[in-house]
Amino acid sequence: MISEPELVGGVAFENPEVLTETPPPRPPRARRPWLWALGGAVVASAVWGGGLYAYGQKKEPGPDLGGYKPVEKLCELAELKALGTVLGKRSQDGAGFVVDEPSMSESSCSITYGPVDTPGQSVDVTYTLHKTIDPGPEFAVRARQFGVIQELDGIGEQAFFDDHDGQGGTLRILDGQAEITINMFRQDYEVNGKLVKTKWIDFTGIDVPMTQDALALMAALKK
C-alpha cells in the first residue's frame, strides 16, 4: 500500500513555482493622429461656418441721411409763411400720399390760398428721402427733363427754378439724400360751364419767398 508520495520513485514532488510579481505594464498605445485631425477640421469648419453666417447677417451701413427723417404729416411742417404774404390767407390743406419703405420715403401735401368759395392759388409740396442710393448724379437731369432749368445758389447742394412764364413757379432742391419740390400754379375753376379765373397776382421774383419757405421746411424736416 502506497500511503506517502515519497514512495513513488523514491523522489518527493517539489512545490510548483508561485508567481508573486506583477507583470510590467504595457507601453501606451499611440493615438491615431487622424482622429485629432478630423476633430480639428470639424472645429475649423464650425468656426468658418459661424463666421460666414455672421457675415451674411451683418447689415451694410446705409448713406448718411444728414438728419432728415420720414414724415407723415408734411402739411404741418410746410408752413410756407413767405408765400402766404404773396398769395393771401392759407385756406385749405390736403394731405397726399405717404410712402415709407426701406429704400425710400416720400410724402406730399397740397395747400390752397384764398377764400374757400373762390378760385385761389395752390401750392404742392413733395418730400422724398432716398435711404439707399445717391440721387445726386440724376437730380440735374431730371430737373431739366421737367423744364426746371434756372440754377439757384445758396440752398441745398443743387437747386433749380422755373417761373412757368409768369404763371407760377417750381422749385426743386437736392440736399444730401433729400429732395424737396415746391410747385405753385394758378388754380382756375369752372362754374356752370364757365371758366372762373384766379385773381391775378404778379409772380415776379416769386423764387425769393419760395426759397425762404424751402429753407424753413428743410430745417423743420431735420427736427
C-alpha positions in Angstrom: 0.0 0.0 0.0 1.4 3.3 -1.0 0.5 5.9 1.5 3.1 8.6 1.1 4.2 10.3 -2.1 7.8 9.7 -1.2 7.4 6.1 -2.1 6.8 6.8 -5.8 10.2 6.5 -7.4 11.8 7.5 -4.1 11.7 11.2 -5.1 9.3 13.7 -3.5 7.3 16.1 -5.7 8.7 19.6 -5.5 6.3 22.6 -4.9 5.4 24.4 -8.1 6.8 27.9 -8.7 4.4 30.6 -7.5 4.3 33.9 -9.5 4.1 36.7 -6.9 5.5 39.6 -9.0 3.1 41.9 -11.1 4.0 41.9 -14.8 5.4 45.1 -16.1 2.8 47.5 -17.7 2.5 47.6 -21.4 3.6 50.7 -23.2 0.7 53.1 -24.0 -0.8 52.6 -27.4 -0.2 55.5 -29.7 -3.3 57.6 -30.5 -4.4 57.7 -34.0 -3.5 61.1 -35.4 -6.3 61.1 -38.0 -8.9 61.4 -35.2 -7.3 64.6 -33.9 -7.0 65.9 -37.5 -10.7 65.1 -38.1 -11.7 66.8 -34.8 -9.7 69.9 -35.8 -11.3 70.0 -39.2 -14.7 69.8 -37.7 -14.0 72.7 -35.3 -12.4 74.8 -38.0 -15.4 74.1 -40.2 -17.8 75.2 -37.5 -15.9 78.4 -36.8 -15.7 79.2 -40.5 -19.4 78.5 -40.9 -20.3 80.6 -38.0 -18.2 83.5 -39.3 -19.8 83.1 -42.7 -23.3 83.2 -41.1 -22.4 86.3 -39.1 -21.1 88.0 -42.2 -24.3 87.2 -44.0 -26.3 88.6 -41.2 -24.3 91.8 -41.0 -26.1 94.8 -42.5 -24.1 97.2 -44.5 -24.4 100.8 -43.2 -26.6 103.0 -45.4 -25.8 106.5 -46.5 -25.8 109.4 -44.1 -29.3 110.9 -44.2 -28.0 114.2 -42.8 -30.6 114.4 -40.1 -33.6 114.0 -42.4 -36.4 111.7 -41.3 -39.5 110.2 -42.9 -42.6 112.3 -42.1 -46.3 111.5 -42.4 -47.9 115.0 -41.8 -46.0 117.1 -44.3 -48.6 119.9 -44.3 -47.9 120.6 -40.6 -44.2 121.2 -41.4 -44.7 123.1 -44.6 -45.8 126.4 -43.1 -44.9 128.5 -46.2 -45.3 131.8 -44.4 -43.3 133.7 -47.0 -45.6 132.6 -49.9 -48.6 133.5 -47.7 -47.5 137.1 -47.8 -47.9 137.0 -51.6 -50.8 134.5 -52.1 -53.0 135.6 -49.2 -54.6 133.6 -46.4 -54.0 129.9 -46.3 -57.4 128.3 -46.5 -57.2 124.5 -47.1 -54.7 121.7 -46.6 -54.8 118.4 -48.5 -52.5 115.6 -47.4 -51.3 113.5 -50.2 -49.7 110.0 -50.5 -47.2 108.7 -47.9 -44.6 106.0 -48.7 -42.2 104.7 -46.2 -40.1 101.8 -47.4 -36.5 100.6 -46.6 -35.2 102.1 -49.8 -37.0 105.5 -49.7 -39.8 107.5 -48.1 -42.0 110.1 -49.7 -44.8 112.3 -48.7 -46.8 115.1 -50.3 -49.1 118.0 -49.4 -51.4 120.4 -51.3 -52.1 123.8 -49.9 -54.7 126.3 -51.2 -54.7 130.1 -50.6 -57.6 132.5 -50.7 -61.3 132.2 -49.9 -62.7 128.7 -50.0 -65.6 129.5 -52.3 -63.4 131.4 -54.9 -60.5 130.3 -57.1 -57.2 130.7 -55.4 -53.6 129.7 -55.7 -52.4 126.2 -55.0 -49.0 125.0 -53.8 -47.9 121.4 -53.9 -45.0 120.2 -51.8 -43.3 116.9 -52.2 -40.6 115.5 -49.9 -38.5 112.4 -50.9 -35.8 110.8 -48.8 -33.5 108.4 -50.5 -32.2 105.8 -48.0 -30.0 103.6 -50.2 -29.0 105.3 -53.4 -27.3 108.6 -54.2 -29.8 110.8 -56.1 -27.1 113.4 -56.9 -26.0 112.2 -60.4 -29.6 112.1 -61.7 -31.0 115.2 -60.0 -30.0 117.8 -62.5 -31.0 115.6 -65.4 -34.5 115.1 -64.0 -34.9 118.7 -63.2 -34.1 119.7 -66.8 -36.4 117.0 -68.0 -39.3 118.7 -66.3 -38.2 122.1 -67.7 -36.8 123.4 -64.4 -33.5 124.8 -65.8 -32.6 128.0 -63.9 -30.0 127.1 -61.3 -30.1 128.7 -57.9 -27.2 129.1 -55.4 -27.3 129.1 -51.6 -29.9 126.4 -51.0 -29.0 122.8 -50.6 -26.5 121.1 -52.8 -28.4 121.7 -56.0 -31.4 123.8 -56.7 -33.4 124.7 -59.9 -36.3 127.0 -60.5 -38.7 127.8 -63.3 -41.3 130.6 -63.3 -43.6 129.0 -65.9 -43.7 132.2 -67.9 -45.1 134.2 -65.0 -47.9 131.7 -64.3 -46.4 130.2 -61.1 -43.2 128.6 -60.2 -41.4 125.3 -59.5 -38.5 124.9 -57.1 -36.6 121.7 -57.0 -34.0 121.2 -54.3 -31.5 118.4 -53.5 -29.9 118.4 -50.1 -27.9 115.3 -49.5 -30.3 112.4 -49.6 -33.4 114.6 -49.5 -35.3 116.0 -52.5 -37.9 118.8 -52.0 -40.2 120.1 -54.7 -42.4 123.2 -54.3 -44.8 123.7 -57.2 -47.1 126.7 -57.4 -49.7 127.3 -60.1 -52.8 129.3 -60.7 -56.0 127.3 -59.9 -59.0 128.2 -62.0 -62.4 126.8 -61.6 -65.3 126.0 -63.9 -68.7 127.1 -62.7 -71.8 126.3 -64.7 -69.7 125.6 -67.7 -67.9 128.9 -67.4 -64.2 129.3 -66.5 -63.6 131.4 -63.5 -60.0 132.6 -63.4 -57.9 133.1 -60.4 -57.3 136.7 -59.2 -54.2 138.0 -61.0 -51.1 138.2 -58.9 -47.7 139.4 -60.1 -45.4 136.4 -59.6 -42.2 138.4 -60.5 -39.5 137.3 -58.1 -41.6 134.5 -56.6 -38.5 132.4 -56.3 -37.4 134.5 -53.3 -40.3 133.6 -50.9 -40.3 130.1 -52.3 -36.6 129.7 -51.4 -37.3 131.2 -47.9 -40.1 128.7 -47.3 -38.0 125.8 -48.6 -35.1 126.7 -46.2 -37.6 126.8 -43.3 -39.1 123.4 -44.4 -35.6 121.8 -44.6 -34.9 122.9 -41.1 -38.2 121.5 -39.8 -37.6 118.2 -41.5 -34.4 117.7 -39.5 -36.0 118.3 -36.1 
